[in-house]
Amino acid sequence: MVGLMLLTLTTGCASSSDLDKSAERHIKSGDYYQSIGQHQAAREEYSEADKDFDQAGEVFSILIDLFNHFSKDD
């Protein structure tokens, strides 16, 4: 049962580091759109970045990072 739960967590949720990277890409895109005068598109990108940063701080994404850290074969 525990293995099945862990498998579901690792395959169904993104890790916090993945979400942070996604948020950074949204910010860069937003900055670009802002620089070319596409203010609505920039606001949408910034909004998506906020969502990703919020999700990165949630318990499930942090647990996935911890699981991935301890399950690496170094």
C-alpha positions, 0 to 999 in steps of 0.5 A: 500500500505504501509503495502504491501511494508513493508511486502515485505521488511521484508520478502524479505531482511535480517536484518543487524544483520542477515547479520553481523552474517552470515559474522562472520560465514564466517570469522570463516570458513575462519580462519578454512580453512586457518589453515588447508591449504585450502587457496582457500576455505578461500578466498571464505569465506572471500569474502562472509563475505565482501559481507554480511558486504556490504549488512548489511550497505545498506538502506533496511537492516537497515530499516528492523532492525528499523521496527523490533525494533519498531514493537516488542510487549514489 
